[in-house]
């Protein structure tokens, strides 16, 4: 199967599904970095704030990367509501309140895959700035979250 076929799902599951299935069967532990120290974390343990944040951003960016290019009105409505609901139920109350405040100022843009991925990237960068982290180049969202890096390092 060619690189483009495996990414598009033309001959099987998409890259995201395949990678998770392979990972979940073969890895009882997840390597995480906390405070610059490598540690083993059993999958059964509750996530800490940093693990929850990384996992949530990974999920959100991957979901946006696979959002339709031309969504139906119902899909647009549902995606906007998804973020509202997320801001009401996110387990970190400080993060949830911050998201609610951001949504009032800059509501989700979901008329296309491009629009949603760019909106989410800008939102993530706002959070990164607040946390003193490096901003991500939003022109590379599909390369990072859907297709894999052009240098082939994800293959």
TAJO-V373729 format. One line per field, one symbol per residue. psi: psi as a letter, one per 40 degrees, with the letter a starting at -180 (. if undefined). Layout:
psi = ???
This chain:
psi = hidddddeedfaiidddddddddddeheihhihhfehhihhhdeiiiidddddddddddddddddeiidgiiddddddddddddddddehdhdddddddddddddgihhfeiddddddddddddddddddefiiiiheeeddddeddiideeee.
